Amino acid sequence: MNTAQLREYLEKAVSLEKLHFYQQWVMLQWEGEIASLGVERIVKGRPAPPDPPVNPLPGILKRMIVSFVLVVAVMTGISAFLFGPTVWGAVNMLGGVLLGLIVVAIEYSDAKKDIKKWSTPKTRQEIFDRYEEEKLDYQGQLLARPQRNVMITARREVLQEALAEEKEKHAQTAAALEALYAEDVIFPKYRHLLPMCSLWEYIQSGRCDKLEGPDGAYALLETEIQQKKIVADLGDLDWKEARIMQYGAYNAFQEIKEQAVAMSLELDRRVAERCRQKQKEAPAP
C-alpha cells in the first residue's frame, strides 16, 4: 500500500472511529435520560396558612409544666428502680429536677422566638409574604403537571425511537469497522480512536509516509507516548495541550461535540412537534 492509499485508508478508519465513538456516547446518554424520565417529580403538600399566636402564655406555661413533670417523673422512676430510697436516689432525683428546669428554659426560649416573629408589622408581613410565595409555587406545580406529563411522554417516545435508530446505525458502523480492520493494515494494538487519529495526523502532515519501520508512524507514536507528548488513553487527554500536540484527536472530538449538539437540537424539535401533536389529539376538558 503506497502513501496515498494509506492516507485514504486512515481517513476512512478515523471517520468510522469518530462515528462509532459518537454513537456509543449518545446511546449511553439517551438510555440514562430515558430511565430518569420515569421518576415522577414530587410536589410538596399544600402550605399551611400562618397561625399567629393568640395569648400564647397559657400554651407556653402548659408546655413548660408538661416538660418539667415528664423529665422529673422519668428521672425519679429511674432513680427508684436503680437505687431505691437511698442518698444516691435522692441525688439522682435532684438531677432530674435540674434537667427539668433546663428543658423548661429551652421551651421558654423557643416560645419567645415564636412570639418575636409576630412582634412587629414587618416580621408579620414577611411571614404572610412567604406563605403567599409557597402557595403560588404549589398552585403553579399543580397547573404545570399535566403539561409536564405530556412533555415527559413525548420526550421518552422520541428518545426511544432515536435510540432504536442509533442502535441499528451503530451495528452497521461496527460491522464496517470490523471489515476495514480485517484487511490487516493496522496492527490490532492501535485500532481505536486516539491512536488512529495520531497515525492519520502523522501520514496526513507528511511527518511519516509509512506505518512500519524506525521512521514509520508506529515508531513515532510510541516515542511521543513515552515522552508524554501525547496520550493514548482518553481519560488522560488534556484538551489545552491536545489542541497543539494531538491535532487529529482534538479535531475529532470537536466534530463529535458539534454532532452531539446538532442531534440535541434535532431531538428538541422532534419533542416539541410530538407535544403539539399530543395536545391536538387530547380530548377537550
Secondary structure by P-SEA (a helix, b strand, c coil): ccaaaaaaaaaaaaaaaaaaaaaaaaaaaaaaaaaaaabbbbbccccccccccccaaaaaaaaaaaaaaaaaaaaaaaaaacccccaaaaaaaaaaaaaaaaaaaaaaaaaaaaaaaaccaaaaaaaaaaaaaaaaaaaaaaaaaaaaaaaaaaaaaaaaaaaaaaaaaaaaaaaaaaaaaccccccccccccaaaaaaaaaaaacccccccccccaaaaaaaaaaacccccccccccccccccccaaaaaaaaaaaaaaaaaaaaaaaaaaaaaaaaaaacccc
